[in-house]
Amino acid sequence: QVQLVESGGGLVQAGGSLRLSCVGSGRTFSRNAMGWFRQAPGKERDFVAAISWPGSRTDYTDSVKGRFTISRDNAKNTVYLQMDSLKLEDTAIYYCAARREWGGSSRNVFDYAYWGQGTQVTVSS
């Protein structure tokens, strides 16, 4: 069974940091572009960051540039999202996703074939 499992979410004060992890199982994701998306209550699921399958290219939505860093460890079948200088508006459920093999990174939620169950990130004042 192919799975992506996120962890690392929680409650943090504004200005703080969290590191999200997403571990894949059931198959290797080393040849898949990976992405992080988030969904706030009553809103659509939005792109946050993506990384190419070799890991050489990254992409970020403007609101997190300079604060968030996406990375991957293919040996561990894991992708990370380091979140620094967190703001109230970063509060959301964060989802990890994988494209099918060999595809490039994408901002489009419909381009992703595999999804995790999500992890809650709450930023307080």
LINGIWO-V815024 format. One record per residue. RES is the residue in one small letter. PSI is psi in degrees with one decimal (NA if undefined). Layout:
[[RES & PSI] [RES & PSI]]
//
This chain:
[[q & 126.8] [v & 128.5] [q & 149.1] [l & 128.2] [v & 118.9] [e & 153.3] [s & 168.3] [g & -5.5] [g & 172.9] [g & -165.8] [l & 130.2] [v & 149.7] [q & 153.5] [a & 136.4] [g & -11.8] [g & -173.5] [s & 152.5] [l & 153.0] [r & 115.7] [l & 143.8] [s & 149.8] [c & 113.9] [v & 129.4] [g & 148.1] [s & 161.0] [g & -16.1] [r & 164.3] [t & 143.5] [f & 17.1] [s & -18.4] [r & 18.4] [n & 133.3] [a & 143.0] [m & 152.0] [g & 160.0] [w & 135.1] [f & 164.2] [r & 153.9] [q & 117.6] [a & 158.1] [p & 129.1] [g & 6.2] [k & 167.6] [e & 164.3] [r & 122.9] [d & 149.3] [f & 140.2] [v & -55.6] [a & 156.2] [a & 156.4] [i & 138.2] [s & 163.7] [w & -29.8] [p & -17.7] [g & 8.0] [s & -16.6] [r & 135.6] [t & 158.5] [d & 141.3] [y & 146.5] [t & 150.8] [d & -36.4] [s & -13.4] [v & -3.6] [k & 133.6] [g & -11.0] [r & -34.7] [f & 148.6] [t & 124.8] [i & 140.6] [s & 169.4] [r & 152.8] [d & 97.3] [n & -28.9] [a & -28.9] [k & 2.6] [n & 41.6] [t & 141.5] [v & 146.6] [y & 155.9] [l & 105.7] [q & 122.7] [m & 114.9] [d & 163.9] [s & 47.8] [l & 144.8] [k & 161.7] [l & -38.0] [e & -4.2] [d & -6.0] [t & 124.4] [a & 172.6] [i & 129.3] [y & 130.7] [y & 139.1] [c & 144.4] [a & 155.1] [a & 137.5] [r & 169.9] [r & 162.8] [e & 141.7] [w & -6.5] [g & 153.0] [g & 166.9] [s & 154.6] [s & 152.7] [r & -6.1] [n & 121.5] [v & -29.4] [f & -8.1] [d & -6.5] [y & 133.7] [a & -26.3] [y & 138.6] [w & 146.2] [g & -179.7] [q & -12.5] [g & 152.8] [t & 136.1] [q & 132.1] [v & 122.1] [t & 123.1] [v & 124.2] [s & 158.0] [s & NA]]
//
